[in-house]
């Protein structure tokens, strides 16, 4: 049977999901947000600049580390972790996950070229862009696993098991996801000199809207891997487009056409797709019947 994008294949529970513990959910959120600041502190103590020492690795591993500890030692178990790829029954979702951000970000970059906010480098070539993006895909797959095993592998299904409404679930995850970037936000968005006063709220808003798409795909497929694919693809495409040998920035704050989740164009595209998902959401969530598949 061909799967439709509006289906919810995770609605059937194959293995009992452990009851959600609000305390453990709070512990996870406190750990990823609070301990994230250890990264810059470690870098500073070791005499390194931001991102030049081991601190960034500590920061990037926090979501997956906190999730694994709470699942393994905290009693949450792995029944709803979504570790099985389930690719055969979810091929349309994997296609959407792998193509969404390349299309959205290239569209934003094209708009920036037309508006003269960006221009192509003299040595620009399609193969150069493709090579940069493919090379970047390797480390960004690692970081996507580290993040998504926390956001969509732990926090989303645990909130769902607690009976939190789907939209509220995604908003919570999106806000936490965005705030988690704060310790290294200036490093991750190093192509702009924009103040964090305006950059940080826009990034949090971007992650919150994006979390609706990420989270719905996670809950409908019963697996975390489409979220990993989407996350890795978005970072790799952004890295390729923002390379100095591909796009050259003309505006000091290219927040309209930036190929990132914080730009107006990407945000608008993401918002439209998120709205389609929201319109399909069930009005109520039954806490005793989780909407995700619990088969690993």
N, C-alpha and C positions, 0 to 999 in steps of 0.2 A: 504494500500500500504506500502510495506516495504521501510524504508528510507535508502538511501545509504549515506556513509560517505562523498561523494563528492557533496552532494546536498547543497543548500543554502535556507533552509526553511524560513529564515528571509527576503527573497527578497520581499515579499508582504507586503505592508504597510497597517495596519489596523486602524491606528489612526494618525492624522497629527502630525509630529514631529516639535517642535519649532525650529526656525532658530537658528543655532549655533552662539554664540557670542565669537569671538576671545578674547575679553577682559576678559570674564568670564573664559575661558580656561586658560588664563595667570594667572588670580587670583587664580585659583585652584592650578596650578603648584607652584606658589610663596608661597602659604599658606602651602602646604604639605612639601615643601623643607625648607622654611625659619622658619616656626613655629615649625618644628620638633626639632630644637635645644633648644626649651623651656624645653623639657623633661630633658636632662642632667642639664640644669640650675636650674630647680626646685629641682631636686635631690640634687645638690650641695648646694643650698641655704638652704635646710631643713637639711643639715648635713648628708645626706645619700650617700652611694656609688652608682655607676652607676647601675641603674636597681633595687635599693633597696627601692626607694621611689615612689611617685605617678607619677613621670615624664614619666616613660615608658608607663603608661596607656594613658597619654595625647598624646604621640607620636603615639601609635597604633590607637587611635581613630581619628586622624587628617584626613585621607583620607575619611572616611565615613562622618565625621562631615562637612568637606568642601563641599562634594558632596551634602549632604542633604540641607545645607544652600543655595547653589547656585540653587538647583532645586526648593526649596520651596519658598525662598525669592528673589532669583536672577532672576527668570523668565524662567529658563530652563525647568521647569515642570518635570513630571515623565513618560511621554509617552514612552521614549526610555530607561528607567532605567532597563528594563529586570527583573522586580521583580516576574513575574509569572514563576514557575518552568518549565512548558511546558515539563514535563517528558515523557508523552506518545509518543509524536512525536520525542523525542530526546533520546530515550533509548540507541542507539549505542554511542552517544556522552557522555552520563553519564558513560557508561562502560569504554570508553577510558579515561575519566577524572579521574575516581577512580582507574584505574589500571596502568596508564602510569608511574607515579613516583615510586610506589612500585617495578615495574619490573626494571626500570632504576637504582634505588638506590641499590636494592639487587644485581643486576648484578655488580655494582661498588664495593660493599662490597665483593662479591665473588672473584672478580679480585684482590682486596687488600689482601685477605687471601692467594690466590695462590702466590702472589708476596711477601708475608711475610711483607707487610706494616702494616697489622692488624693481630691480632690473637684473637681467641675466648676466653673469660674469662673462668676460670675453672668451674665456676658455671653456665655457659651459658646453656640455655634450650630454645627450640622454644616457649614454653608457656610463659616464662619470657619475651621474645622479644614481643610476641603478646600482653601480658598484658600491657606492658609499652606503646606500640603504641596505644592501644585502650584507655588507660587512658589519654594519651596525646591528643587524638583526640578531647576530650571535650573542653579544652581551645583553642586548635588550630582552632577549628571550629569558635569560637568567633573571634579570630584574623583574620581568613580568611575572614569572613563577613566584618569586619572593613576595611580590605585592599581592597577586591575585589569590594565592593560597590563604592569605589573610583576609582580604576584602570579600571576595566572592566564594572562597573556599571555607571560610569560617563565619565571618560576621553576618553575611546575607542569610545563609541557611539557619544560623542560630537565632537570629531575629525572627525568621519565618517560623521556626519551631516554637518560638515563644508566643506566636499568635499576632505578631505585629503586622499591621496592614501592609500590603505590598508597596504602595507608594511611599508610605512613611518609612518603611524598611530602606528603600533606595535612597531617600533623602538623608537619612541618618548615615548610611554607609558613604554617600557622596561627600557629605560635610566632613566626616572623619578622614576620608581619603584626601581631601583637599588640604585640611589643616595639618595633616601628617607631613606635607611637603615643606612646611615653613622653615625648618632648620637649614635646608639646602635649596630653597626656592630661588635665591639669587644666582646660584650656580647652575641650576637646571634651565633657567630662563636667562642665560648670559648674553643673548643676542639683543637685549634691551636694557636701557638705563632707567627704565621706569621705576618710580618709587613703589615700595611694597604696600604703601597705603592704598594705592589703586590697583596694583597688580594682584596682590593676595586675594582681595574679595572677588575679583573677576575669575581667578583660577578656582577658588572654592565654588563659585557659581557654576563654572564649567564642569568641574568634576561631579557636582550634584546632578546636573542634567544628564551627563554622560552615564552616571550610575544607574539611571532608569533603564537605559539600553543594556548595559553590562548585566545588571541584576535580573532583568526580565529574561534575557537569554540564558542566564545561569539557572533560574528557577524553571524555565520551560524545557530545558534540555536535561537537567539533572546531572550536569558535569561542569567542572570549573574550566575545562580546557578551551572552549571558545572564547572565554574572557581573557585567557592567557594569550591566545592568538591575536585578539583585537588589540590588547595592550601593547604587545611586542610590535605589531604592525604599525600602530600609531606613532610610537617612539622612533622606529626605524625610518619611516617616511619623513617625519619631521626632521630627523638628523640629516637625511639626504637633501631635503629642500633648504635647510638653514646652513648648510656647509658654505663657507666663504667662496668656494670655487663654483658654486651653483647659483645662488641668489645673492645679490648685493642690496643691502638696505639703504634706501634713500631717506626714509623718515625715521627720526629718533625713537618714536614710539609707534610701531606699526601694528597697533592693537586691532585694527579693523580687518586687515588681510593677512595677519600672521598665521602660518600653518600650524596652529596649536589649538588646544581645547579652549583657550582663553580668548580667542579672536572672535569678533562679531560674526564673521561669515561661518566659521566652523560651529560656533555656538548656535547660530540660526538653523543650520542643517541638522545638528544634533537635536535641537529642541523640537523640530518638526517630526523627526523619527520617534523621539521620546513621547511626543503627544499621541502618536499612533498607538504606541504600546499602552499608554495610560487609558486611552479610550476602550481598550480591550480588557482592562483589569477587572477582576471580580470585586463586587462591592464589599464583601466580607471575607475574612480568612478564618477558617475553622482551626483552632489551635490543636485539636486532636487529630487532624488530618492534614499533615504538612503537604505543601504543594510541590515539593521537590522529590525526586527519586532518591531513595536512601540506599541504593545499590552502589557499592564502590566500583 
